[in-house]
Amino acid sequence: MAGSEAAWQLAGAGVPVILHEMRPHVATFAHRTDRLAELVCSNSFRSDDDEANAVGLLHWEMRAAGGLIIAAADRHRLPAGGALAVDREGFAAEVTARLADHPLVRIERGEIAGLPPEDWDSVIIATGPLTSPALAEAVRRLTGERALAFFDAIAPIVHADSIDMSKAWVQSRYDKGETEAERRAYINCPLTREEYEALIDAILAADTAPFHEGETDTPYFEGCLPIEVMAARGRDTLRFGPMKPVGLTDPRTGRRPHAVVQLRRDNALGTLYNMVGFQTKMRHGAQVQVFRMIPGLENARFARLGGIHRNTFLNSPRLLDERMRLKAAPRLRFAGQITGVEGYVESAAMGLLAGRLAAAERLGRPIALPPATTATGALLAHITGGAEAETFQPMNVNFGLFPPLPDGPGGRRGKRDRARAYTQRAKRDWTAWLTAAAQPAAV
């Protein structure tokens, strides 16, 4: 995500780019193709509400900046209520084709083992969640810091024609969406209290895959916990998390069920559905057995089962300067998930910014950093000094990263009004930043 977006922004500014991609020569256990920007986990870019949601605001900022990733996501959009979900195959194919066809972009296949050669004077390292061990070790040796790491998780994908729709129904939470397709974007599998309790028992008793050497002390990212970890925290944790039934009504009973498993469309054909929030470290055989306990999935066929992978990220507040350059070697700029942002959208946004900063340096054009009042600027400020280095962990964009708002007229604002105030301020400041960045340097 970040590398593709950075290359696009550089080329758009007139700067030639060589984009290195190790696949297909060096594979990873999570990727399935050699395409750029392949989505290995969810196919959702999360909320597209740019008036009251920080993620939706980040979508808006990337659209305003001519981002490749968000444009491709928009063109391959799938119904998902108020979220931006994409057909992962079409999305990755378009990103790859757009970059391959650009006259200023050259794609070279093959791994860069270790640090880039010394004569590469301007490098963006955007290795995503699966940084090669050779590069991670080289960075550790250079900085004297041990790279931090956490586990991220993959949810199963089910063939749509194997779902029993006599037990499930289609509905987005709170019927959210502007079109009928949006309001019917999810398949819902309801569970009674007894069915939910039996499922929790099975999840807790299921065999899980063992950790590899060196992984036993690696923390999970709180925003993407395996279901068995959530279940172990309390029997109702899943029912108040990914299995929450709020905003949903079972048409067979006219009531809200005790718990719900939601499946989100995963491709344009509507033949594949992702089990929302059901990332897991259970062994594959156990997954099939446990998930077929869910009403409507008794005969489910799985296009992909869940899994866990280890992500590597830098202690960015300690290692990076305010322009995402490595303090120990400023020719190296980092972007994306390796910097400690979490999520497709956040990673792409940091790639967009890294590309623009690198282009300005190459062209000798001064460029200010985006204001911290914007979603992009807030993320940048967080990873380059706003977060505590001693306790640094990956972070999604959220309004808690933004500078506080003054109290509204008559006192404190309500939650919705406060969110709108954040987004209105951000849009104004982001537009001003883009306008200033587009101006030629003063003579």
C-alpha positions as CSV (number, residue, x, y, z in Angstrom):
1,M,0.0,0.0,0.0
2,A,2.5,2.6,1.2
3,G,5.2,1.8,-1.4
4,S,2.7,1.8,-4.3
5,E,1.2,5.2,-3.2
6,A,4.7,6.7,-2.6
7,A,5.8,5.7,-6.1
8,W,2.6,7.2,-7.6
9,Q,3.0,10.5,-5.8
10,L,6.7,10.8,-6.8
11,A,5.9,10.0,-10.5
12,G,3.0,12.5,-10.4
13,A,5.4,15.2,-9.3
14,G,7.7,14.3,-12.3
15,V,10.3,12.3,-10.3
16,P,11.4,9.0,-11.9
17,V,10.9,6.0,-9.5
18,I,12.3,2.5,-9.4
19,L,9.9,0.3,-7.4
20,H,11.4,-2.9,-6.0
21,E,9.1,-5.8,-5.2
22,M,10.5,-9.1,-4.1
23,R,7.5,-11.2,-5.2
24,P,7.3,-13.6,-7.0
25,H,11.0,-14.4,-6.6
26,V,10.7,-14.3,-2.8
27,A,7.2,-15.3,-1.4
28,T,5.6,-14.8,1.9
29,F,3.2,-17.1,3.7
30,A,0.4,-14.4,3.6
31,H,0.5,-13.3,0.0
32,R,-1.0,-15.3,-2.8
33,T,0.0,-13.3,-5.9
34,D,2.8,-11.1,-7.2
35,R,0.5,-8.0,-7.5
36,L,1.3,-4.8,-5.8
37,A,-1.0,-3.6,-3.0
38,E,-2.4,-7.2,-2.5
39,L,-4.8,-7.2,0.4
40,V,-3.8,-10.1,2.7
41,C,-6.2,-9.6,5.5
42,S,-9.6,-7.9,5.3
43,N,-11.0,-6.3,2.2
44,S,-12.4,-3.3,4.1
45,F,-10.9,0.2,4.3
46,R,-13.4,0.7,7.1
47,S,-15.7,3.7,7.5
48,D,-16.2,6.1,4.6
49,D,-17.9,8.7,6.7
50,D,-15.8,11.8,6.2
51,E,-18.0,14.0,8.4
52,A,-17.8,12.2,11.7
53,N,-15.2,9.5,11.4
54,A,-11.4,9.8,11.5
55,V,-10.9,7.0,9.0
56,G,-13.4,8.4,6.6
57,L,-11.7,11.8,6.9
58,L,-8.4,10.1,5.9
59,H,-10.2,8.7,2.8
60,W,-11.2,12.3,2.0
61,E,-7.7,13.7,2.4
62,M,-6.3,11.0,0.1
63,R,-8.9,11.7,-2.5
64,A,-8.2,15.4,-2.4
65,A,-4.4,14.6,-2.8
66,G,-5.0,12.4,-5.9
67,G,-4.1,9.2,-4.1
68,L,-3.8,6.0,-6.2
69,I,-4.9,3.6,-3.5
70,I,-8.1,5.4,-2.6
71,A,-9.0,5.9,-6.3
72,A,-8.5,2.2,-7.0
73,A,-10.6,1.3,-4.0
74,D,-13.4,3.6,-5.1
75,R,-13.4,2.0,-8.6
76,H,-13.6,-1.5,-7.1
77,R,-16.0,-0.7,-4.3
78,L,-18.4,-3.3,-3.0
79,P,-21.6,-2.7,-1.0
80,A,-20.6,-2.6,2.7
81,G,-23.1,-0.3,4.5
82,G,-21.2,2.8,5.5
83,A,-17.8,1.2,5.0
84,L,-15.5,1.2,1.9
85,A,-14.9,-2.5,1.0
86,V,-13.3,-3.5,-2.2
87,D,-13.0,-6.4,-4.7
88,R,-9.4,-7.4,-3.7
89,E,-8.5,-9.0,-7.0
90,G,-9.6,-6.0,-9.2
91,F,-8.2,-3.5,-6.7
92,A,-4.6,-5.0,-6.7
93,A,-4.8,-5.6,-10.5
94,E,-5.6,-1.9,-11.1
95,V,-2.9,-0.6,-8.8
96,T,-0.3,-2.8,-10.4
97,A,-1.4,-1.9,-13.9
98,R,-1.5,1.9,-13.2
99,L,2.1,1.8,-11.9
100,A,3.4,-0.5,-14.6
101,D,2.0,1.8,-17.3
102,H,3.3,5.0,-15.8
103,P,6.3,6.3,-17.9
104,L,8.2,7.4,-14.8
105,V,7.9,4.2,-12.9
106,R,10.0,1.1,-13.4
107,I,9.1,-2.0,-11.4
108,E,12.0,-4.3,-10.6
109,R,11.3,-7.8,-9.2
110,G,13.7,-9.2,-6.6
111,E,14.6,-8.8,-2.9
112,I,16.7,-6.0,-1.6
113,A,18.5,-8.1,1.1
114,G,19.7,-5.8,3.9
115,L,20.0,-2.1,3.6
116,P,19.9,-0.5,0.1
117,P,23.3,0.3,-1.5
118,E,25.1,3.4,-0.2
119,D,24.9,5.1,-3.6
120,W,21.0,5.1,-3.4
121,D,20.7,8.6,-2.1
122,S,16.9,8.8,-1.7
123,V,15.1,5.6,-0.6
124,I,11.6,5.0,0.8
125,I,11.4,1.7,2.7
126,A,7.7,0.6,2.7
127,T,8.0,-3.1,3.4
128,G,4.5,-3.5,4.8
129,P,3.7,-5.9,7.7
130,L,6.1,-8.6,6.5
131,T,9.5,-7.0,6.4
132,S,12.2,-9.5,5.3
133,P,14.4,-10.7,8.2
134,A,17.6,-9.5,6.4
135,L,16.3,-5.9,6.2
136,A,14.9,-5.9,9.8
137,E,18.2,-7.2,11.1
138,A,20.1,-4.5,9.1
139,V,18.0,-1.8,10.5
140,R,18.5,-3.1,14.0
141,R,22.3,-3.1,13.6
142,L,22.2,0.4,12.2
143,T,20.1,1.9,14.9
144,G,21.1,-0.2,17.9
145,E,17.3,-0.7,18.5
146,R,15.5,-4.0,18.4
147,A,12.6,-3.7,16.0
148,L,9.3,-4.1,17.8
149,A,6.8,-6.7,16.5
150,F,3.2,-7.7,17.0
151,F,0.8,-10.3,15.6
152,D,-1.9,-9.5,13.1
153,A,-4.6,-11.9,12.0
154,I,-6.4,-13.1,8.9
155,A,-10.2,-13.9,8.9
156,P,-11.7,-16.8,6.9
157,I,-13.4,-16.4,3.6
158,V,-16.6,-18.4,2.8
159,H,-18.1,-19.4,-0.6
160,A,-21.4,-17.6,-0.7
161,D,-23.3,-20.5,-2.3
162,S,-22.4,-22.7,0.7
163,I,-24.3,-20.4,3.2
164,D,-27.7,-21.6,4.3
165,M,-29.9,-18.5,3.7
166,S,-32.9,-20.1,5.2
167,K,-31.1,-19.4,8.6
168,A,-29.2,-16.3,7.6
169,W,-30.4,-12.9,6.3
170,V,-29.0,-9.9,4.6
171,Q,-28.9,-6.5,6.4
172,S,-26.3,-3.8,7.2
173,R,-26.2,-2.7,10.8
174,Y,-29.0,-0.1,11.5
175,D,-29.8,-0.5,7.7
176,K,-27.0,1.9,7.1
177,G,-26.3,2.9,3.5
178,E,-27.6,5.2,0.8
179,T,-28.6,2.4,-1.6
180,E,-30.5,-0.9,-1.3
181,A,-27.2,-2.7,-2.0
182,E,-25.5,-0.9,0.8
183,R,-28.3,-1.6,3.2
184,R,-28.1,-5.3,2.4
185,A,-24.3,-5.5,2.3
186,Y,-23.9,-8.1,5.1
187,I,-25.0,-11.7,5.6
188,N,-26.0,-12.3,9.2
189,C,-25.9,-15.6,11.0
190,P,-27.9,-15.4,14.2
191,L,-27.2,-17.4,17.4
192,T,-29.4,-18.1,20.4
193,R,-27.9,-17.9,23.9
194,E,-27.4,-21.7,23.9
195,E,-25.8,-21.7,20.4
196,Y,-23.5,-18.8,21.4
197,E,-22.4,-20.5,24.7
198,A,-21.7,-23.7,22.8
199,L,-19.6,-21.8,20.2
200,I,-17.6,-20.1,22.9
201,D,-16.9,-23.5,24.6
202,A,-15.7,-24.9,21.2
203,I,-13.5,-21.9,20.5
204,L,-11.8,-22.1,23.9
205,A,-11.3,-25.9,23.6
206,A,-10.0,-25.7,20.0
207,D,-6.4,-26.6,19.1
208,T,-4.3,-23.6,18.0
209,A,-1.2,-23.4,15.9
210,P,2.0,-23.2,17.9
211,F,4.2,-20.1,18.0
212,H,7.5,-20.1,16.2
213,E,10.8,-19.5,17.9
214,G,11.1,-15.9,19.1
215,E,7.3,-15.2,18.9
216,T,6.1,-16.1,22.4
217,D,6.6,-12.6,23.8
218,T,5.2,-10.8,20.8
219,P,2.0,-8.8,21.7
220,Y,-1.2,-8.9,19.6
221,F,-2.5,-5.7,18.1
222,E,-5.6,-4.8,20.3
223,G,-7.7,-3.8,17.2
224,C,-7.3,-7.2,15.5
225,L,-7.3,-9.8,18.2
226,P,-7.9,-13.5,17.4
227,I,-11.3,-14.7,18.5
228,E,-9.9,-17.2,20.9
229,V,-8.0,-14.5,22.7
230,M,-11.2,-12.4,22.9
231,A,-13.2,-15.4,24.1
232,A,-10.6,-16.1,26.8
233,R,-11.1,-12.5,28.2
234,G,-14.7,-13.3,29.1
235,R,-17.6,-15.2,27.7
236,D,-19.5,-12.1,26.5
237,T,-16.4,-10.4,25.0
238,L,-17.2,-11.6,21.4
239,R,-20.9,-10.7,21.9
240,F,-19.9,-7.1,22.6
241,G,-17.3,-7.2,19.9
242,P,-17.5,-8.7,16.4
243,M,-20.6,-10.7,17.3
244,K,-22.6,-7.8,18.7
245,P,-26.2,-8.0,17.5
246,V,-27.1,-4.3,17.8
247,G,-28.8,-2.7,14.9
248,L,-29.9,-6.0,13.4
249,T,-33.3,-7.7,13.4
250,D,-33.8,-11.3,12.5
251,P,-36.8,-11.3,10.0
252,R,-37.9,-14.7,11.1
253,T,-38.5,-13.6,14.7
254,G,-38.7,-9.8,14.4
255,R,-36.3,-9.6,17.3
256,R,-32.6,-8.9,17.8
257,P,-30.7,-12.2,18.3
258,H,-28.5,-13.0,21.2
259,A,-25.4,-12.8,19.0
260,V,-24.6,-12.5,15.3
261,V,-21.8,-13.5,13.0
262,Q,-21.6,-11.1,10.1
263,L,-20.1,-11.9,6.7
264,R,-19.0,-9.1,4.3
265,R,-18.9,-9.4,0.6
266,D,-15.3,-10.0,-0.5
267,N,-15.4,-9.8,-4.3
268,A,-17.3,-8.0,-7.1
269,L,-19.1,-11.2,-8.2
270,G,-20.5,-11.7,-4.7
271,T,-19.3,-15.3,-4.6
272,L,-17.0,-14.9,-1.6
273,Y,-17.8,-13.5,1.9
274,N,-15.4,-12.6,4.7
275,M,-16.2,-13.6,8.3
276,V,-16.0,-10.2,9.9
277,G,-13.7,-10.1,13.0
278,F,-13.1,-13.8,13.0
279,Q,-9.3,-13.8,12.6
280,T,-7.9,-16.8,14.5
281,K,-4.9,-18.9,15.3
282,M,-6.9,-22.1,15.5
283,R,-5.6,-25.0,13.4
284,H,-7.4,-25.3,10.1
285,G,-9.2,-28.5,11.0
286,A,-10.5,-27.0,14.2
287,Q,-11.6,-23.9,12.3
288,V,-13.8,-25.9,9.9
289,Q,-15.3,-27.9,12.8
290,V,-15.9,-24.8,15.0
291,F,-17.2,-22.4,12.4
292,R,-19.7,-25.0,11.0
293,M,-21.4,-24.8,14.4
294,I,-22.6,-21.3,13.4
295,P,-26.2,-21.4,12.1
296,G,-26.1,-21.0,8.3
297,L,-22.6,-22.2,8.0
298,E,-23.2,-25.9,8.8
299,N,-22.1,-26.8,5.2
300,A,-19.7,-23.8,4.6
301,R,-16.9,-24.2,2.1
302,F,-13.9,-22.1,2.9
303,A,-12.0,-20.3,0.1
304,R,-9.4,-19.3,2.8
305,L,-9.1,-20.2,6.5
306,G,-7.9,-17.8,9.1
307,G,-4.3,-17.4,10.3
308,I,-1.8,-15.2,12.2
309,H,1.3,-13.5,11.0
310,R,4.0,-11.6,12.7
311,N,4.3,-7.9,11.8
312,T,7.5,-5.9,12.3
313,F,7.5,-2.2,13.0
314,L,10.0,0.5,14.1
315,N,10.1,2.4,17.4
316,S,9.4,5.4,15.2
317,P,9.2,8.1,17.9
318,R,12.8,7.3,18.7
319,L,14.2,6.4,15.3
320,L,12.6,8.7,12.8
321,D,12.7,12.5,12.3
322,E,9.7,14.6,11.6
323,R,9.9,13.8,7.9
324,M,10.0,10.0,8.5
325,R,13.7,9.8,7.7
326,L,15.9,7.5,9.8
327,K,17.9,9.7,12.1
328,A,20.9,7.4,11.8
329,A,20.8,7.5,8.0
330,P,18.6,10.3,6.6
331,R,18.8,9.0,3.0
332,L,16.4,6.3,4.2
333,R,12.8,7.3,4.7
334,F,10.2,4.9,6.0
335,A,6.5,4.7,5.2
336,G,3.5,2.5,5.9
337,Q,2.9,-0.1,8.5
338,I,6.6,-0.5,9.4
339,T,6.4,3.0,10.9
340,G,3.8,1.9,13.5
341,V,0.6,3.0,11.8
342,E,-2.1,0.2,11.6
343,G,-4.5,-0.4,8.8
344,Y,-4.6,-0.2,5.0
345,V,-5.8,3.4,4.9
346,E,-3.2,4.7,7.5
347,S,-0.4,2.9,5.6
348,A,-1.4,4.3,2.3
349,A,-1.7,7.8,3.8
350,M,1.9,7.6,5.1
351,G,3.0,6.4,1.7
352,L,1.3,9.4,0.1
353,L,3.0,11.8,2.4
354,A,6.4,10.1,2.1
355,G,6.2,10.3,-1.7
356,R,5.4,14.0,-1.6
357,L,8.1,14.8,0.9
358,A,10.7,12.8,-1.1
359,A,9.6,14.5,-4.4
360,A,10.0,18.0,-2.8
361,E,13.5,17.1,-1.6
362,R,14.5,15.8,-5.0
363,L,13.1,18.8,-6.8
364,G,14.5,21.3,-4.3
365,R,11.1,22.6,-3.4
366,P,10.5,23.4,0.3
367,I,7.4,21.8,1.6
368,A,5.8,22.3,5.1
369,L,4.6,19.3,7.0
370,P,0.8,18.8,7.0
371,P,-0.9,20.4,10.1
372,A,-1.5,18.1,13.0
373,T,-5.1,19.1,12.8
374,T,-5.5,16.9,9.7
375,A,-5.8,13.1,9.8
376,T,-2.5,12.7,7.9
377,G,-0.7,15.2,10.0
378,A,-2.0,13.7,13.2
379,L,-0.7,10.3,12.3
380,L,2.7,11.8,11.3
381,A,2.9,13.7,14.5
382,H,2.1,10.6,16.5
383,I,4.7,8.3,15.0
384,T,7.5,10.9,14.9
385,G,7.3,12.1,18.4
386,G,3.8,12.4,19.8
387,A,3.8,8.8,21.1
388,E,5.8,7.7,24.0
389,A,8.8,5.7,22.7
390,E,8.9,3.4,25.7
391,T,5.3,2.1,25.2
392,F,5.0,2.7,21.4
393,Q,2.5,0.3,19.8
394,P,0.7,0.4,16.3
395,M,-2.1,2.9,16.1
396,N,-5.1,3.4,13.9
397,V,-6.1,7.0,13.1
398,N,-8.6,8.4,15.7
399,F,-9.6,11.8,16.9
400,G,-7.6,11.3,20.1
401,L,-4.5,12.0,18.0
402,F,-5.8,15.4,16.9
403,P,-5.1,18.7,18.8
404,P,-8.1,19.4,21.1
405,L,-10.9,21.5,19.9
406,P,-12.1,24.6,21.8
407,D,-15.4,24.2,23.5
408,G,-18.4,24.9,21.3
409,P,-20.8,27.7,21.8
410,G,-22.6,27.3,25.1
411,G,-20.3,24.7,26.5
412,R,-18.9,21.3,25.6
413,R,-19.9,19.7,22.3
414,G,-21.8,16.4,21.9
415,K,-19.9,13.4,20.4
416,R,-21.3,13.9,16.9
417,D,-20.8,17.6,16.9
418,R,-17.3,17.2,18.2
419,A,-16.4,14.8,15.4
420,R,-17.9,17.1,12.8
421,A,-15.8,20.0,14.2
422,Y,-12.7,17.9,13.9
423,T,-13.4,16.9,10.3
424,Q,-14.4,20.5,9.2
425,R,-11.2,21.9,10.7
426,A,-9.1,19.1,9.1
427,K,-10.7,19.6,5.6
428,R,-10.0,23.4,5.8
429,D,-6.4,22.9,6.9
430,W,-5.7,20.0,4.5
431,T,-7.0,22.0,1.5
432,A,-4.8,24.9,2.5
433,W,-1.8,22.6,2.9
434,L,-2.3,21.1,-0.6
435,T,-2.7,24.5,-2.1
436,A,0.5,25.8,-0.5
437,A,2.4,22.7,-1.5
438,A,1.4,23.2,-5.1
439,Q,2.8,26.7,-5.3
440,P,6.2,27.2,-6.8
441,A,9.0,28.1,-4.4
442,A,9.5,31.9,-3.9
443,V,12.6,33.2,-5.7
